[in-house]
Amino acid sequence: MAKLSDLVRTVADLTDVPLSSVTVVARVLREAELIKSGGRGRGGANMGSTDAANLLLGVITLGDTTKAAEVVGGLQQATAQGASVRLDDKREYFTGAAAAREFPQFAGVSLPKALDHTLAHLDPRDSQTLSRLYQFYDPEQDGDPNWKRSVGEQTPVSLTVRANKADHWEIALIIDFENGSAIDLDFGLPQSTEATARKKLRMMQMRQLHAPIIEGVVRCIRNEPPREWPENEG
């Protein structure tokens, strides 16, 4: 199983974030118990999807590396509230019961849990896993909405975390597909925690998680060899 040092090195290599910065983020998250701790070296704790998800979020929202635990902690308070689907220049919105019906895996979960779920169930050998993972399209089911048919057999090319700081915090996990369509999974902060969370999240700076990054991290925590990507995809 992968150790924290393996995960840190993999994330640094895949994201082009300096190893020293990823190391600080990992240390801060481990001290805040957002990454498992254990012994040192090869006797350390085995890394899993939760550890990888929190480290990725700490890195892609990187501002002040010493504040990574505050940012990831703030994101843990953001729970799924709805979704929208973008096809060409049209967008369809789902909220409440409709969102729970169309995206049952996200009902009430936090953004880190959503990413954790993705990393835990993704199959690096199958480029359509992400589409099926969230049941975007069931080829056996008649009458699926057009948007499901448009993205269901497409290869996801990136995940992006985006935050809107207007009147209140709105955070989205955006899945972009190879045909230009996208799904925005929307997360919101409860009013009772928003003031505190706003202080934690105000230093967020976004980076995209391209497909090779997601796959590389999954392969790392499963002790699988990395794939050799063409230069224009890595």
CYANA upper distance limits for C-alpha pairs under 8 A (distance plus 0.5 A):
  1 MET  CA     46 ASN  CA      6.13
  1 MET  CA     47 MET  CA      7.57
  1 MET  CA    221 ILE  CA      7.03
  1 MET  CA    222 ARG  CA      6.97
  1 MET  CA    223 ASN  CA      6.26
  2 ALA  CA      6 ASP  CA      6.31
  2 ALA  CA      7 LEU  CA      7.18
  2 ALA  CA     46 ASN  CA      6.13
  2 ALA  CA     47 MET  CA      6.09
  2 ALA  CA    220 CYS  CA      6.82
  2 ALA  CA    221 ILE  CA      5.65
  2 ALA  CA    222 ARG  CA      7.53
  2 ALA  CA    223 ASN  CA      6.58
  3 LYS  CA      7 LEU  CA      6.91
  3 LYS  CA     41 GLY  CA      8.23
  3 LYS  CA     42 ARG  CA      7.33
  3 LYS  CA     44 GLY  CA      6.71
  3 LYS  CA     45 ALA  CA      6.65
  3 LYS  CA     46 ASN  CA      5.57
  3 LYS  CA     47 MET  CA      6.04
  4 LEU  CA      8 VAL  CA      6.52
  4 LEU  CA     26 ALA  CA      8.44
  4 LEU  CA     44 GLY  CA      7.93
  4 LEU  CA     45 ALA  CA      7.79
  4 LEU  CA     46 ASN  CA      7.78
  4 LEU  CA     47 MET  CA      6.70
  5 SER  CA      9 ARG  CA      6.64
  5 SER  CA     41 GLY  CA      8.24
  6 ASP  CA     10 THR  CA      6.63
  6 ASP  CA    220 CYS  CA      7.85
  7 LEU  CA     11 VAL  CA      6.58
  7 LEU  CA     47 MET  CA      7.97
  7 LEU  CA     52 ALA  CA      7.79
  7 LEU  CA    217 VAL  CA      7.77
  7 LEU  CA    220 CYS  CA      7.07
  7 LEU  CA    221 ILE  CA      7.66
  8 VAL  CA     12 ALA  CA      6.62
  8 VAL  CA     19 LEU  CA      7.82
  8 VAL  CA     22 VAL  CA      6.64
  8 VAL  CA     23 THR  CA      6.77
  8 VAL  CA     26 ALA  CA      7.60
  9 ARG  CA     13 ASP  CA      6.61
  9 ARG  CA     19 LEU  CA      7.09
 10 THR  CA     14 LEU  CA      6.58
 10 THR  CA    216 GLY  CA      7.84
 10 THR  CA    217 VAL  CA      7.24
 10 THR  CA    220 CYS  CA      7.57
 11 VAL  CA     15 THR  CA      6.40
 11 VAL  CA     17 VAL  CA      8.38
 11 VAL  CA     22 VAL  CA      7.95
 11 VAL  CA     56 LEU  CA      7.84
 11 VAL  CA    213 ILE  CA      8.12
 11 VAL  CA    217 VAL  CA      7.30
 12 ALA  CA     16 ASP  CA      6.07
 12 ALA  CA     17 VAL  CA      5.63
 12 ALA  CA     18 PRO  CA      6.49
 12 ALA  CA     19 LEU  CA      5.68
 12 ALA  CA     22 VAL  CA      6.69
 13 ASP  CA     17 VAL  CA      7.84
 13 ASP  CA     19 LEU  CA      8.26
 14 LEU  CA    212 PRO  CA      8.05
 14 LEU  CA    213 ILE  CA      5.94
 14 LEU  CA    216 GLY  CA      7.74
 14 LEU  CA    234 GLY  CA      8.29
 15 THR  CA    209 LEU  CA      8.44
 15 THR  CA    213 ILE  CA      7.32
 17 VAL  CA     21 SER  CA      7.33
 17 VAL  CA     22 VAL  CA      7.31
 17 VAL  CA     59 VAL  CA      8.30
 18 PRO  CA     22 VAL  CA      7.02
 19 LEU  CA     23 THR  CA      6.51
 20 SER  CA     24 VAL  CA      6.87
 21 SER  CA     25 VAL  CA      6.83
 21 SER  CA     65 THR  CA      7.05
 22 VAL  CA     26 ALA  CA      6.60
 22 VAL  CA     59 VAL  CA      7.10
 23 THR  CA     27 ARG  CA      6.68
 24 VAL  CA     28 VAL  CA      6.65
 24 VAL  CA     65 THR  CA      6.79
 24 VAL  CA     66 THR  CA      7.38
 25 VAL  CA     29 LEU  CA      6.63
 25 VAL  CA     55 LEU  CA      7.67
 25 VAL  CA     58 GLY  CA      6.89
 25 VAL  CA     59 VAL  CA      7.45
 25 VAL  CA     65 THR  CA      5.96
 25 VAL  CA     66 THR  CA      7.17
 25 VAL  CA     68 ALA  CA      6.32
 25 VAL  CA     69 ALA  CA      8.40
 26 ALA  CA     30 ARG  CA      6.51
 26 ALA  CA     35 ILE  CA      7.91
 26 ALA  CA     55 LEU  CA      6.81
 27 ARG  CA     31 GLU  CA      6.65
 28 VAL  CA     32 ALA  CA      6.83
 28 VAL  CA     66 THR  CA      6.91
 28 VAL  CA     67 LYS  CA      8.21
 28 VAL  CA     68 ALA  CA      7.10
 28 VAL  CA     69 ALA  CA      6.64
 29 LEU  CA     33 GLU  CA      6.73
 29 LEU  CA     34 LEU  CA      5.51
 29 LEU  CA     35 ILE  CA      6.20
 29 LEU  CA     54 ASN  CA      8.30
 29 LEU  CA     55 LEU  CA      7.95
 29 LEU  CA     68 ALA  CA      7.17
 29 LEU  CA     69 ALA  CA      5.68
 30 ARG  CA     34 LEU  CA      6.02
 30 ARG  CA     35 ILE  CA      4.97
 30 ARG  CA     36 LYS  CA      6.69
 30 ARG  CA     37 SER  CA      6.73
 31 GLU  CA     35 ILE  CA      8.39
 32 ALA  CA     69 ALA  CA      6.85
 33 GLU  CA     37 SER  CA      7.97
 34 LEU  CA     51 ASP  CA      7.43
 34 LEU  CA     54 ASN  CA      7.21
 34 LEU  CA     69 ALA  CA      7.95
 35 ILE  CA     50 THR  CA      8.09
 35 ILE  CA     51 ASP  CA      5.35
 35 ILE  CA     54 ASN  CA      7.66
 35 ILE  CA     55 LEU  CA      8.15
 36 LYS  CA     45 ALA  CA      6.76
 36 LYS  CA     46 ASN  CA      8.35
 36 LYS  CA     47 MET  CA      7.69
 36 LYS  CA     51 ASP  CA      7.24
 37 SER  CA     44 GLY  CA      7.45
 37 SER  CA     45 ALA  CA      6.16
 38 GLY  CA     43 GLY  CA      7.87
 38 GLY  CA     44 GLY  CA      5.22
 38 GLY  CA     45 ALA  CA      5.20
 39 GLY  CA     43 GLY  CA      5.63
 39 GLY  CA     44 GLY  CA      4.61
 39 GLY  CA     45 ALA  CA      7.13
 40 ARG  CA     44 GLY  CA      5.29
 47 MET  CA     51 ASP  CA      6.42
 47 MET  CA     52 ALA  CA      7.59
 47 MET  CA    221 ILE  CA      6.56
 48 GLY  CA     52 ALA  CA      6.79
 48 GLY  CA    120 ALA  CA      8.40
 48 GLY  CA    221 ILE  CA      6.40
 49 SER  CA     53 ALA  CA      6.44
 49 SER  CA    116 ASP  CA      5.78
 49 SER  CA    117 HIS  CA      8.03
 49 SER  CA    119 LEU  CA      6.06
 49 SER  CA    120 ALA  CA      5.80
 49 SER  CA    218 VAL  CA      8.26
 49 SER  CA    221 ILE  CA      7.70
 50 THR  CA     54 ASN  CA      6.73
 50 THR  CA    112 PRO  CA      8.35
 50 THR  CA    113 LYS  CA      8.00
 50 THR  CA    116 ASP  CA      5.58
 51 ASP  CA     55 LEU  CA      6.67
 52 ALA  CA     56 LEU  CA      6.53
 52 ALA  CA    116 ASP  CA      8.01
 52 ALA  CA    119 LEU  CA      8.41
 52 ALA  CA    217 VAL  CA      7.67
 52 ALA  CA    221 ILE  CA      8.23
 53 ALA  CA     57 LEU  CA      6.67
 53 ALA  CA    112 PRO  CA      6.77
 53 ALA  CA    113 LYS  CA      8.43
 53 ALA  CA    115 LEU  CA      6.27
 53 ALA  CA    116 ASP  CA      5.67
 53 ALA  CA    119 LEU  CA      7.80
 54 ASN  CA     58 GLY  CA      6.54
 54 ASN  CA     72 VAL  CA      7.16
 54 ASN  CA    112 PRO  CA      6.98
 55 LEU  CA     59 VAL  CA      6.66
 56 LEU  CA     60 ILE  CA      6.49
 57 LEU  CA     61 THR  CA      6.42
 57 LEU  CA     72 VAL  CA      7.04
 57 LEU  CA    112 PRO  CA      8.02
 58 GLY  CA     62 LEU  CA      6.48
 58 GLY  CA     68 ALA  CA      5.72
 58 GLY  CA     69 ALA  CA      7.85
 58 GLY  CA     71 VAL  CA      7.52
 58 GLY  CA     72 VAL  CA      6.53
 59 VAL  CA     68 ALA  CA      8.34
 60 ILE  CA    205 GLN  CA      7.62
 60 ILE  CA    206 MET  CA      6.03
 60 ILE  CA    207 ARG  CA      5.20
 60 ILE  CA    208 GLN  CA      7.48
 60 ILE  CA    209 LEU  CA      8.22
 61 THR  CA     71 VAL  CA      8.16
 61 THR  CA    161 VAL  CA      8.48
 61 THR  CA    204 MET  CA      5.33
 61 THR  CA    205 GLN  CA      5.17
 61 THR  CA    206 MET  CA      5.34
 61 THR  CA    207 ARG  CA      7.10
 62 LEU  CA     68 ALA  CA      7.59
 62 LEU  CA    203 MET  CA      8.34
 62 LEU  CA    204 MET  CA      6.64
 62 LEU  CA    205 GLN  CA      6.03
 62 LEU  CA    206 MET  CA      7.64
 63 GLY  CA     67 LYS  CA      8.23
 63 GLY  CA     68 ALA  CA      8.47
 63 GLY  CA    203 MET  CA      5.99
 63 GLY  CA    204 MET  CA      6.21
 63 GLY  CA    205 GLN  CA      6.20
 64 ASP  CA     68 ALA  CA      7.57
 64 ASP  CA    203 MET  CA      7.59
 67 LYS  CA     71 VAL  CA      6.99
 67 LYS  CA    200 LYS  CA      8.48
 68 ALA  CA     72 VAL  CA      6.65
 69 ALA  CA     73 GLY  CA      6.25
 70 GLU  CA     74 GLY  CA      6.54
 70 GLU  CA    200 LYS  CA      5.65
 70 GLU  CA    201 LEU  CA      7.92
 71 VAL  CA     75 LEU  CA      6.80
 71 VAL  CA    200 LYS  CA      5.69
 71 VAL  CA    201 LEU  CA      5.65
 71 VAL  CA    203 MET  CA      8.23
 71 VAL  CA    204 MET  CA      7.62
 72 VAL  CA     76 GLN  CA      6.79
 72 VAL  CA    112 PRO  CA      8.29
 73 GLY  CA     77 GLN  CA      7.48
 73 GLY  CA    200 LYS  CA      8.31
 74 GLY  CA     78 ALA  CA      7.64
 74 GLY  CA    197 ALA  CA      5.47
 74 GLY  CA    198 ARG  CA      8.28
 74 GLY  CA    200 LYS  CA      6.31
 74 GLY  CA    201 LEU  CA      6.72
 75 LEU  CA    110 SER  CA      7.84
 75 LEU  CA    111 LEU  CA      6.81
 75 LEU  CA    112 PRO  CA      7.28
 75 LEU  CA    197 ALA  CA      8.45
 75 LEU  CA    201 LEU  CA      8.16
 76 GLN  CA    110 SER  CA      6.00
 76 GLN  CA    111 LEU  CA      6.82
 76 GLN  CA    112 PRO  CA      6.47
 76 GLN  CA    113 LYS  CA      8.36
 77 GLN  CA    110 SER  CA      6.99
 77 GLN  CA    189 LEU  CA      6.58
 77 GLN  CA    190 PRO  CA      8.03
 77 GLN  CA    193 THR  CA      8.20
 77 GLN  CA    197 ALA  CA      8.18
 78 ALA  CA    110 SER  CA      5.86
 78 ALA  CA    111 LEU  CA      6.64
 78 ALA  CA    171 ILE  CA      7.94
 78 ALA  CA    187 PHE  CA      5.87
 78 ALA  CA    188 GLY  CA      5.45
 78 ALA  CA    189 LEU  CA      5.15
 78 ALA  CA    190 PRO  CA      7.94
 79 THR  CA    108 GLY  CA      6.12
 79 THR  CA    109 VAL  CA      5.78
 79 THR  CA    110 SER  CA      4.69
 79 THR  CA    111 LEU  CA      6.82
 79 THR  CA    187 PHE  CA      5.42
 79 THR  CA    188 GLY  CA      6.06
 79 THR  CA    189 LEU  CA      7.09
 80 ALA  CA    106 PHE  CA      6.57
 80 ALA  CA    107 ALA  CA      6.60
 80 ALA  CA    108 GLY  CA      5.77
 80 ALA  CA    109 VAL  CA      6.17
 80 ALA  CA    110 SER  CA      6.65
 80 ALA  CA    111 LEU  CA      7.64
 80 ALA  CA    185 LEU  CA      7.67
 80 ALA  CA    186 ASP  CA      6.28
 80 ALA  CA    187 PHE  CA      4.73
 80 ALA  CA    188 GLY  CA      7.01
 81 GLN  CA     95 THR  CA      7.12
 81 GLN  CA     96 GLY  CA      7.56
 81 GLN  CA     99 ALA  CA      8.12
 81 GLN  CA    107 ALA  CA      8.04
 81 GLN  CA    108 GLY  CA      7.70
 81 GLN  CA    186 ASP  CA      6.27
 81 GLN  CA    187 PHE  CA      5.86
 81 GLN  CA    188 GLY  CA      6.78
 82 GLY  CA     93 TYR  CA      8.20
 82 GLY  CA     94 PHE  CA      6.10
 82 GLY  CA     95 THR  CA      4.99
 82 GLY  CA     96 GLY  CA      7.19
 82 GLY  CA     99 ALA  CA      5.78
 82 GLY  CA    100 ALA  CA      8.35
 82 GLY  CA    185 LEU  CA      6.80
 82 GLY  CA    186 ASP  CA      5.66
 82 GLY  CA    187 PHE  CA      7.61
 83 ALA  CA     93 TYR  CA      6.52
 83 ALA  CA     94 PHE  CA      5.74
 83 ALA  CA     95 THR  CA      7.14
 83 ALA  CA     99 ALA  CA      6.84
 83 ALA  CA    183 ILE  CA      7.66
 83 ALA  CA    184 ASP  CA      5.98
 83 ALA  CA    185 LEU  CA      4.96
 83 ALA  CA    186 ASP  CA      5.77
 84 SER  CA     91 ARG  CA      7.07
 84 SER  CA     92 GLU  CA      5.93
 84 SER  CA     93 TYR  CA      4.79
 84 SER  CA     94 PHE  CA      6.43
 84 SER  CA    183 ILE  CA      6.37
 84 SER  CA    184 ASP  CA      5.69
 84 SER  CA    185 LEU  CA      7.19
 84 SER  CA    186 ASP  CA      8.30
 85 VAL  CA     91 ARG  CA      5.93
 85 VAL  CA     92 GLU  CA      5.70
 85 VAL  CA     93 TYR  CA      7.07
 85 VAL  CA    147 TRP  CA      7.60
 85 VAL  CA    181 SER  CA      8.15
 85 VAL  CA    182 ALA  CA      6.46
 85 VAL  CA    183 ILE  CA      5.03
 85 VAL  CA    184 ASP  CA      6.80
 86 ARG  CA     90 LYS  CA      6.31
 86 ARG  CA     91 ARG  CA      4.93
 86 ARG  CA     92 GLU  CA      7.18
 86 ARG  CA    181 SER  CA      6.00
 86 ARG  CA    182 ALA  CA      5.62
 86 ARG  CA    183 ILE  CA      6.68
 86 ARG  CA    184 ASP  CA      8.48
 87 LEU  CA     91 ARG  CA      6.73
 87 LEU  CA    147 TRP  CA      7.64
 87 LEU  CA    150 SER  CA      8.28
 87 LEU  CA    180 GLY  CA      7.96
 87 LEU  CA    181 SER  CA      5.36
 87 LEU  CA    182 ALA  CA      7.41
 88 ASP  CA    180 GLY  CA      7.60
 88 ASP  CA    181 SER  CA      6.96
 94 PHE  CA     98 ALA  CA      6.01
 94 PHE  CA     99 ALA  CA      5.25
 94 PHE  CA    102 GLU  CA      8.42
 95 THR  CA     99 ALA  CA      5.19
 95 THR  CA    100 ALA  CA      8.18
 96 GLY  CA    100 ALA  CA      6.94
 97 ALA  CA    101 ARG  CA      6.56
 98 ALA  CA    102 GLU  CA      6.62
 99 ALA  CA    103 PHE  CA      6.15
 99 ALA  CA    104 PRO  CA      7.96
 99 ALA  CA    107 ALA  CA      8.24
100 ALA  CA    104 PRO  CA      5.34
100 ALA  CA    106 PHE  CA      7.86
100 ALA  CA    107 ALA  CA      5.92
102 GLU  CA    136 PHE  CA      8.44
103 PHE  CA    107 ALA  CA      7.50
103 PHE  CA    134 TYR  CA      7.17
103 PHE  CA    135 GLN  CA      7.92
103 PHE  CA    136 PHE  CA      8.44
104 PRO  CA    134 TYR  CA      8.46
105 GLN  CA    134 TYR  CA      7.01
106 PHE  CA    114 ALA  CA      7.10
109 VAL  CA    113 LYS  CA      6.67
109 VAL  CA    114 ALA  CA      7.08
110 SER  CA    114 ALA  CA      6.75
110 SER  CA    187 PHE  CA      7.89
111 LEU  CA    115 LEU  CA      6.90
111 LEU  CA    173 LEU  CA      7.95
111 LEU  CA    187 PHE  CA      7.30
112 PRO  CA    116 ASP  CA      6.49
113 LYS  CA    117 HIS  CA      6.48
114 ALA  CA    118 THR  CA      6.83
115 LEU  CA    119 LEU  CA      6.80
116 ASP  CA    120 ALA  CA      6.58
117 HIS  CA    121 HIS  CA      6.77
118 THR  CA    122 LEU  CA      6.30
118 THR  CA    130 LEU  CA      7.81
118 THR  CA    133 LEU  CA      8.09
119 LEU  CA    214 ILE  CA      8.01
119 LEU  CA    218 VAL  CA      6.48
120 ALA  CA    218 VAL  CA      8.22
121 HIS  CA    133 LEU  CA      7.74
122 LEU  CA    129 THR  CA      6.45
122 LEU  CA    130 LEU  CA      6.93
122 LEU  CA    133 LEU  CA      7.97
122 LEU  CA    218 VAL  CA      7.92
123 ASP  CA    127 SER  CA      8.17
123 ASP  CA    129 THR  CA      6.51
124 PRO  CA    129 THR  CA      8.50
124 PRO  CA    215 GLU  CA      6.09
124 PRO  CA    218 VAL  CA      7.75
124 PRO  CA    219 ARG  CA      7.71
127 SER  CA    155 THR  CA      6.07
127 SER  CA    156 PRO  CA      7.86
128 GLN  CA    132 ARG  CA      7.07
128 GLN  CA    152 GLY  CA      8.34
128 GLN  CA    153 GLU  CA      6.87
128 GLN  CA    154 GLN  CA      7.04
128 GLN  CA    155 THR  CA      5.88
128 GLN  CA    156 PRO  CA      7.76
129 THR  CA    133 LEU  CA      6.20
130 LEU  CA    134 TYR  CA      7.03
130 LEU  CA    155 THR  CA      8.48
130 LEU  CA    156 PRO  CA      7.38
131 SER  CA    135 GLN  CA      6.80
131 SER  CA    136 PHE  CA      5.92
131 SER  CA    137 TYR  CA      7.50
131 SER  CA    151 VAL  CA      7.72
131 SER  CA    152 GLY  CA      6.01
131 SER  CA    153 GLU  CA      7.55
131 SER  CA    154 GLN  CA      7.86
131 SER  CA    155 THR  CA      8.11
131 SER  CA    156 PRO  CA      7.93
132 ARG  CA    136 PHE  CA      6.52
132 ARG  CA    137 TYR  CA      7.01
132 ARG  CA    138 ASP  CA      8.04
132 ARG  CA    152 GLY  CA      7.60
136 PHE  CA    148 LYS  CA      5.76
136 PHE  CA    151 VAL  CA      7.49
136 PHE  CA    152 GLY  CA      5.90
137 TYR  CA    144 ASP  CA      7.78
137 TYR  CA    148 LYS  CA      5.38
137 TYR  CA    149 ARG  CA      6.60
137 TYR  CA    151 VAL  CA      7.91
137 TYR  CA    152 GLY  CA      4.97
137 TYR  CA    153 GLU  CA      8.09
138 ASP  CA    144 ASP  CA      8.10
138 ASP  CA    152 GLY  CA      8.10
144 ASP  CA    148 LYS  CA      6.87
144 ASP  CA    149 ARG  CA      7.53
145 PRO  CA    149 ARG  CA      7.40
146 ASN  CA    150 SER  CA      6.74
147 TRP  CA    151 VAL  CA      6.92
148 LYS  CA    152 GLY  CA      5.88
149 ARG  CA    153 GLU  CA      7.79
150 SER  CA    154 GLN  CA      8.05
150 SER  CA    181 SER  CA      8.16
151 VAL  CA    177 PHE  CA      7.47
151 VAL  CA    179 ASN  CA      8.47
151 VAL  CA    181 SER  CA      7.33
151 VAL  CA    182 ALA  CA      8.35
154 GLN  CA    177 PHE  CA      6.54
154 GLN  CA    178 GLU  CA      6.71
154 GLN  CA    179 ASN  CA      7.45
155 THR  CA    177 PHE  CA      6.21
155 THR  CA    178 GLU  CA      6.22
156 PRO  CA    175 ILE  CA      7.14
156 PRO  CA    176 ASP  CA      6.27
156 PRO  CA    177 PHE  CA      4.82
156 PRO  CA    178 GLU  CA      6.72
156 PRO  CA    211 ALA  CA      7.47
157 VAL  CA    175 ILE  CA      8.14
157 VAL  CA    176 ASP  CA      6.26
157 VAL  CA    177 PHE  CA      5.85
157 VAL  CA    178 GLU  CA      6.45
157 VAL  CA    210 HIS  CA      6.42
157 VAL  CA    211 ALA  CA      5.54
158 SER  CA    174 ILE  CA      8.46
158 SER  CA    175 ILE  CA      6.46
158 SER  CA    176 ASP  CA      5.92
158 SER  CA    177 PHE  CA      7.80
158 SER  CA    208 GLN  CA      7.20
158 SER  CA    209 LEU  CA      5.94
158 SER  CA    210 HIS  CA      4.60
158 SER  CA    211 ALA  CA      5.72
159 LEU  CA    173 LEU  CA      7.19
159 LEU  CA    174 ILE  CA      5.97
159 LEU  CA    175 ILE  CA      5.31
159 LEU  CA    176 ASP  CA      7.06
159 LEU  CA    208 GLN  CA      6.57
159 LEU  CA    209 LEU  CA      5.47
159 LEU  CA    210 HIS  CA      6.80
159 LEU  CA    211 ALA  CA      8.17
160 THR  CA    172 ALA  CA      8.35
160 THR  CA    173 LEU  CA      6.18
160 THR  CA    174 ILE  CA      5.51
160 THR  CA    175 ILE  CA      7.25
160 THR  CA    206 MET  CA      8.23
160 THR  CA    207 ARG  CA      7.38
160 THR  CA    208 GLN  CA      5.21
160 THR  CA    209 LEU  CA      6.47
161 VAL  CA    171 ILE  CA      7.60
161 VAL  CA    172 ALA  CA      6.21
161 VAL  CA    173 LEU  CA      5.30
161 VAL  CA    174 ILE  CA      6.89
161 VAL  CA    206 MET  CA      7.02
161 VAL  CA    207 ARG  CA      7.95
161 VAL  CA    208 GLN  CA      7.65
162 ARG  CA    171 ILE  CA      6.16
162 ARG  CA    172 ALA  CA      5.71
162 ARG  CA    173 LEU  CA      7.14
162 ARG  CA    174 ILE  CA      8.07
162 ARG  CA    206 MET  CA      7.22
163 ALA  CA    169 TRP  CA      7.42
163 ALA  CA    170 GLU  CA      6.23
163 ALA  CA    171 ILE  CA      4.87
163 ALA  CA    172 ALA  CA      6.93
164 ASN  CA    168 HIS  CA      8.16
164 ASN  CA    169 TRP  CA      6.27
164 ASN  CA    170 GLU  CA      5.59
164 ASN  CA    171 ILE  CA      6.78
165 LYS  CA    169 TRP  CA      5.65
165 LYS  CA    170 GLU  CA      7.40
168 HIS  CA    194 GLU  CA      8.18
169 TRP  CA    188 GLY  CA      6.94
169 TRP  CA    189 LEU  CA      6.93
169 TRP  CA    194 GLU  CA      7.86
169 TRP  CA    198 ARG  CA      7.73
170 GLU  CA    186 ASP  CA      7.57
170 GLU  CA    187 PHE  CA      6.65
170 GLU  CA    188 GLY  CA      5.65
170 GLU  CA    189 LEU  CA      7.78
171 ILE  CA    186 ASP  CA      6.42
171 ILE  CA    187 PHE  CA      5.54
171 ILE  CA    188 GLY  CA      6.68
172 ALA  CA    184 ASP  CA      6.46
172 ALA  CA    185 LEU  CA      5.85
172 ALA  CA    186 ASP  CA      4.98
172 ALA  CA    187 PHE  CA      6.29
173 LEU  CA    184 ASP  CA      6.34
173 LEU  CA    185 LEU  CA      5.64
173 LEU  CA    186 ASP  CA      7.13
173 LEU  CA    187 PHE  CA      8.42
174 ILE  CA    182 ALA  CA      7.35
174 ILE  CA    183 ILE  CA      6.22
174 ILE  CA    184 ASP  CA      4.92
174 ILE  CA    185 LEU  CA      6.70
175 ILE  CA    182 ALA  CA      6.00
175 ILE  CA    183 ILE  CA      5.72
175 ILE  CA    184 ASP  CA      6.95
176 ASP  CA    180 GLY  CA      7.28
176 ASP  CA    181 SER  CA      6.69
176 ASP  CA    182 ALA  CA      4.89
176 ASP  CA    183 ILE  CA      7.17
177 PHE  CA    181 SER  CA      5.99
177 PHE  CA    182 ALA  CA      6.35
189 LEU  CA    193 THR  CA      7.31
189 LEU  CA    194 GLU  CA      6.19
189 LEU  CA    197 ALA  CA      8.31
190 PRO  CA    194 GLU  CA      6.50
191 GLN  CA    195 ALA  CA      8.15
193 THR  CA    197 ALA  CA      6.48
194 GLU  CA    198 ARG  CA      6.26
195 ALA  CA    199 LYS  CA      7.26
196 THR  CA    200 LYS  CA      7.19
197 ALA  CA    201 LEU  CA      6.55
198 ARG  CA    202 ARG  CA      6.35
209 LEU  CA    213 ILE  CA      6.36
209 LEU  CA    214 ILE  CA      6.93
210 HIS  CA    214 ILE  CA      7.10
211 ALA  CA    215 GLU  CA      6.63
212 PRO  CA    216 GLY  CA      6.26
212 PRO  CA    229 TRP  CA      7.99
212 PRO  CA    233 GLU  CA      7.59
212 PRO  CA    234 GLY  CA      6.33
213 ILE  CA    217 VAL  CA      6.72
213 ILE  CA    234 GLY  CA      8.38
214 ILE  CA    218 VAL  CA      6.83
215 GLU  CA    219 ARG  CA      6.62
216 GLY  CA    220 CYS  CA      6.66
216 GLY  CA    226 PRO  CA      6.56
216 GLY  CA    227 ARG  CA      7.95
217 VAL  CA    221 ILE  CA      6.90
218 VAL  CA    222 ARG  CA      6.80
219 ARG  CA    223 ASN  CA      6.44
219 ARG  CA    224 GLU  CA      5.23
219 ARG  CA    225 PRO  CA      7.01
219 ARG  CA    226 PRO  CA      6.83
220 CYS  CA    224 GLU  CA      6.57
220 CYS  CA    225 PRO  CA      7.94
220 CYS  CA    226 PRO  CA      8.01
229 TRP  CA    233 GLU  CA      6.65
229 TRP  CA    234 GLY  CA      6.23
230 PRO  CA    234 GLY  CA      7.00
